[in-house]
Amino acid sequence: MRSAAQALLRYSALLSQQASRTSAAAQAVQAAACLSNQRWFATNSHDIFNVHRHEAHNNWDTEFDFTDANYEKVAEVISRYPSNYKASALIPLLDLAQQQNDGWLSLAAMNRVAKVLDMPEIRVYEVATFYTMFNRSKMGRYHVMVCGTTPCMLQGAKGIYKALKEHLGIDYGQTTPDGMFTLGEMECMGACVNAPMIAVADYGGGVEGFSYSYFEDLTPADTVAIVDTLKKGGKPKIGSQHRSKAEPAGAVIGGKWVPSKPTPEQMTLMGEPPGPYCRNLDEVPAAQAPPAPPK
């Protein structure tokens, strides 16, 4: 399997040499086309280009192995599945490896998972490159992901992205020079009623200290305050920044939180609902009168 992968890498290098012969003018045109393509907002991936490039910290010769404590977790995960279906543990073990490896999957980490599960390495690569929750390049301590699905976009997700881009000085797929933040985009996070929102993965504490938190009902100012608090080592409020949960108390409009005053009936589900009500389904409906004859 490794010889086949090395052959693919050699073929990729050959293609790169051929591409290098392309005229500078043609390369400039291609670069301009990439820059003008606005679909990047919905790439849904930290790894902008879905390819592997050997680097000093990520190649065939680098090493990765689970810690003794994490091997206990590996054994527990594998025990959930029949012995002839060990491959079913692939996704949770990749997640475990990513948490141990400061938030990203190196080639060595993926190969280790393949060895533990007795799988061909290419099968692990296929899964790791398909699911965008797996990062295959180095990350900052905090992976800040902006929701880019329709409800959040309508409620101001682009303003959240702009505020983070300007405040952190980075774009999607990039990491701040101090290694603190990586900015990414993510599709629906499932809290549409509290749009717009971001998710923040904290890889600073390894497996035991890993956290994944939602921050909802955000204004641009709220978002900047959250990353500033994280940078100082603080713990910003998780969840909605302006209400308890998802009760009808207001909405983000024009980048600002606009409160509303719901009626008492709207504030609780513990009392009698105000109606309209359904008829009693246990009662037999009265026979309908025959239609009047035409005149």
Residue pairs with C-beta under 8 A, 6 or more apart in sequence:
1 120
1 121
1 122
2 60
2 121
4 122
5 121
5 122
6 60
9 54
12 51
40 48
40 172
41 148
41 158
41 161
41 172
41 185
42 148
42 185
42 187
43 172
43 173
43 185
44 132
44 148
44 185
44 186
44 187
45 132
45 184
46 132
46 135
46 137
46 139
46 143
46 172
46 173
46 182
46 184
47 132
47 135
47 136
47 137
47 173
48 172
48 173
50 129
52 58
52 107
52 125
52 136
54 60
57 106
57 138
58 106
58 107
58 108
58 137
59 107
60 107
62 106
62 107
62 108
63 108
64 97
64 101
64 106
64 108
64 109
64 111
64 112
65 112
66 74
66 96
66 97
66 100
66 112
66 116
67 100
69 207
70 96
70 100
70 207
73 96
73 207
74 89
74 93
74 96
74 116
77 89
77 92
77 93
77 96
78 86
78 89
78 93
78 116
78 117
80 88
80 89
81 88
81 89
86 117
86 118
86 119
87 117
87 119
87 123
89 117
90 113
90 117
90 119
90 123
90 124
90 127
91 127
91 131
93 113
93 116
93 117
94 105
94 110
94 113
94 124
94 127
94 128
94 134
95 133
95 134
96 207
97 105
97 109
97 110
97 112
97 113
98 104
98 105
98 109
98 134
98 135
99 203
99 206
99 207
99 210
100 206
100 207
101 109
102 138
102 139
102 141
102 203
103 135
103 139
103 140
103 141
103 143
103 182
103 201
103 203
104 135
104 136
104 137
104 138
104 139
105 128
105 134
105 135
105 136
106 136
110 121
110 124
110 125
110 128
111 121
111 124
113 119
113 124
114 120
114 121
114 123
114 124
117 124
127 134
128 134
128 136
129 136
132 186
135 143
138 175
139 175
139 182
139 203
140 175
140 176
140 179
140 180
140 181
140 182
141 179
141 180
141 181
141 202
141 203
141 204
142 180
142 181
142 182
142 200
142 201
142 202
142 203
142 204
142 227
142 230
143 181
143 182
143 184
143 200
143 201
143 203
144 164
144 181
144 182
144 183
144 184
144 198
144 199
144 200
144 227
145 184
145 185
145 186
145 198
145 199
145 200
145 201
146 152
146 157
146 160
146 161
146 164
146 183
146 184
146 185
146 186
146 196
146 198
147 157
147 186
147 187
147 188
147 189
147 195
147 196
147 197
147 198
147 199
148 157
148 161
148 185
148 186
148 187
149 187
149 188
149 189
149 192
151 192
151 195
152 192
152 195
152 196
152 197
153 196
154 195
155 195
155 196
155 251
155 252
156 195
156 196
156 218
156 219
156 220
156 252
156 254
156 255
157 195
157 196
159 196
159 219
159 220
159 255
160 196
160 198
160 218
160 220
160 223
161 172
161 185
162 220
163 220
163 221
163 223
163 224
164 183
164 198
164 223
164 224
164 227
165 171
165 183
167 224
167 227
168 176
168 181
168 183
168 227
169 176
170 176
170 181
170 182
170 183
171 183
172 183
172 184
172 185
173 182
173 183
173 184
174 182
174 183
175 181
175 182
175 183
176 182
180 230
180 231
181 227
181 230
181 231
186 199
189 197
189 199
189 214
191 197
191 214
191 216
191 246
193 246
194 216
194 217
194 239
194 240
194 243
194 246
195 216
195 217
195 252
196 217
196 218
196 252
197 214
197 215
197 216
197 217
197 218
198 214
198 215
198 218
198 223
198 226
199 212
199 213
199 214
199 215
200 212
200 213
200 215
200 226
200 230
201 210
201 211
201 212
202 209
202 210
202 211
202 212
202 213
202 230
203 210
205 211
213 238
214 238
214 239
215 222
215 223
215 226
215 236
215 237
215 238
215 239
215 241
216 239
216 240
216 241
217 240
217 241
217 242
217 243
217 251
217 252
217 257
218 226
218 241
218 252
219 241
219 252
219 255
219 256
219 257
220 255
222 241
225 236
226 236
229 235
229 236
230 236
239 245
240 246
241 257
242 249
242 250
242 257
242 259
243 249
243 250
247 262
247 266
247 267
248 260
248 262
248 266
248 267
249 259
249 260
249 262
250 257
250 258
250 259
250 260
251 257
251 258
251 260
252 258
265 271
265 273
265 274
279 285
